[in-house]
Amino acid sequence: VDFKAIKMDVTGLTNRPENPKQTYRIDARGMLMGKGRIRLVMDLPAAAGNDFFKVSARMGDMELAAMNPTTEPLGNLKIESGRMTSAEVMISGTSVKADARTTITYEDLKISLLRSRDHTRRGLISFIANETMVKSSNPNEKGLRSGDGSYDRDPERSFYNYLWKTFYQSLKPIVI
């Protein structure tokens, strides 16, 4: 994932927290994949005994194919078309488990599933996925969908992997 033109404020950062529940805040603004505006706010624990965190992100209008440099190598998935008009993600958790709530509005989503060995398109499988599994727009005729998800942390993986896996659990009910 690539961020450009980042402006960031960090407040409350200390190596001597005054109370055990003290946090510090990272408030960052920039361009996701150089194409879509994003604002990310992270409240992280300042004290060693506190492991509670909160992360929120808001994103604006963006062509979803801009995410292909990430989706192709990590998910064997190419976004053929689609436009996100807005997104909001809220994640909170501890060092053990996190919960997420996501709302994304988008339209005209079409994907291609790729072979892992050579990243060529899997035509029939892609067609079936688009016709039967992928929800091409949100909202649709049934209304706006939001997704909730939880994830148990793998202590061998990074904090950012933990955030991604938690977010993904809340994204699935919206798109699939």
C-alpha positions in Angstrom: 0.0 0.0 0.0 1.4 3.4 -1.0 0.7 6.8 0.6 1.7 10.1 -1.0 1.7 13.7 0.3 1.4 12.7 3.9 0.9 15.3 6.6 0.9 14.0 10.1 0.4 15.3 13.7 1.5 13.2 16.7 0.2 14.3 20.1 0.7 12.8 23.6 3.8 10.8 22.7 5.8 10.1 25.8 8.1 7.5 27.3 6.8 8.4 30.8 3.0 8.1 30.8 1.2 9.8 33.7 -1.5 7.2 34.0 -1.8 3.5 32.9 -4.5 4.3 30.3 -2.7 7.1 28.6 -2.6 7.1 24.8 -0.9 9.0 22.0 -2.6 10.0 18.8 -1.4 9.9 15.2 -3.5 12.0 12.9 -2.4 11.6 9.2 -3.8 12.9 5.9 -2.6 12.0 2.5 -3.3 10.3 -0.8 -3.9 6.5 -0.9 -2.0 5.0 -3.9 -1.5 8.7 -4.9 -5.2 8.7 -6.1 -7.7 9.0 -3.2 -7.8 11.2 -0.2 -7.4 9.4 3.2 -7.4 10.5 6.8 -6.2 8.1 9.4 -6.4 8.6 13.1 -4.7 6.1 15.5 -5.0 6.2 19.3 -2.3 3.9 20.6 -1.3 3.0 24.1 1.5 5.0 25.7 1.8 2.8 28.8 3.2 -0.7 28.7 0.3 -2.2 30.7 -2.3 -0.8 28.3 -2.9 -2.6 25.1 -6.1 -1.0 23.9 -6.1 0.9 20.6 -8.5 2.6 18.2 -8.0 3.3 14.5 -10.3 5.1 12.2 -9.9 6.0 8.5 -12.0 8.0 6.1 -11.5 7.9 2.3 -12.9 9.8 -0.5 -13.5 9.3 -4.2 -11.1 7.0 -6.0 -10.9 4.6 -9.0 -10.6 1.2 -7.4 -8.2 -0.1 -10.0 -5.6 2.1 -8.3 -5.4 -0.6 -5.7 -4.1 -3.2 -8.2 -0.5 -2.9 -7.2 -1.6 -4.2 -3.8 -4.4 -6.6 -4.7 -2.6 -8.4 -7.5 0.5 -9.7 -5.6 -1.3 -10.1 -2.2 -4.7 -11.5 -3.3 -4.3 -12.7 -6.9 -7.1 -10.3 -7.7 -7.2 -7.6 -10.3 -9.8 -4.8 -10.1 -11.1 -4.3 -13.7 -13.5 -1.5 -12.9 -15.2 0.3 -10.0 -15.3 3.6 -8.3 -15.4 4.2 -4.5 -17.2 7.3 -3.5 -16.5 7.1 0.2 -15.3 4.8 2.9 -15.2 4.8 6.7 -13.4 2.2 8.8 -13.4 1.9 12.6 -11.1 -0.7 14.3 -10.7 -1.1 18.1 -9.0 -3.9 20.0 -6.2 -5.2 22.2 -3.1 -7.2 21.6 -5.3 -10.3 21.5 -8.5 -9.5 19.5 -9.9 -6.6 17.4 -13.3 -5.6 16.0 -14.0 -3.5 12.9 -17.0 -1.8 11.3 -16.7 -0.7 7.7 -19.0 1.2 5.3 -17.9 1.7 1.7 -20.0 3.2 -1.1 -18.9 2.1 -4.5 -20.3 1.4 -8.0 -19.5 -0.8 -11.0 -17.1 -3.2 -9.3 -15.7 -5.9 -11.6 -12.8 -8.2 -10.7 -10.6 -10.8 -12.3 -9.1 -13.7 -10.3 -5.5 -14.4 -11.3 -3.5 -17.6 -11.4 -0.9 -17.6 -8.6 2.0 -18.9 -10.7 1.9 -16.3 -13.6 -0.9 -13.8 -12.6 -2.8 -14.5 -15.8 -6.6 -14.1 -15.7 -8.8 -17.0 -14.8 -11.6 -16.3 -17.2 -14.4 -18.6 -16.3 -13.8 -18.3 -12.5 -13.7 -14.5 -12.8 -17.0 -14.5 -14.8 -18.7 -16.7 -12.2 -17.4 -14.6 -9.3 -18.6 -11.4 -10.8 -22.0 -12.8 -11.7 -22.7 -14.8 -8.4 -20.5 -13.5 -5.6 -19.3 -10.0 -6.0 -21.7 -7.2 -5.1 -21.1 -4.7 -7.9 -22.4 -1.6 -6.0 -23.1 -0.4 -2.5 -25.7 0.8 -2.0 -27.8 -1.4 -4.3 -31.5 -1.9 -4.6 -31.6 -3.4 -1.1 -29.9 -0.4 0.5 -26.5 0.4 2.0 -24.5 -2.4 3.5 -22.0 -2.0 6.3 -19.8 -4.8 7.5 -18.7 -6.0 11.0 -15.8 -8.3 11.6 -13.4 -9.6 14.3 -10.0 -11.1 14.2 -7.8 -12.9 16.7 -4.2 -11.6 16.4 -1.4 -13.8 15.3 1.4 -12.7 17.7 4.0 -13.7 15.1 2.7 -11.1 12.6 3.0 -7.3 12.6 0.5 -4.8 14.0 -0.3 -3.7 10.4 -1.0 -7.2 9.3 -3.4 -7.4 12.3 -5.1 -4.2 11.2 -5.4 -5.5 7.6 -6.8 -8.9 8.6 -9.4 -7.2 11.0 -10.4 -4.7 8.2 -10.7 -7.5 5.7 -13.2 -9.4 8.0 -15.5 -6.3 7.9 -15.0 -5.8 4.2 -16.1 -9.3 3.1 -19.9 -8.9 4.0 -20.0 -5.7 1.9 -18.4 -6.9 -1.3 -18.9 -10.7 -1.3 
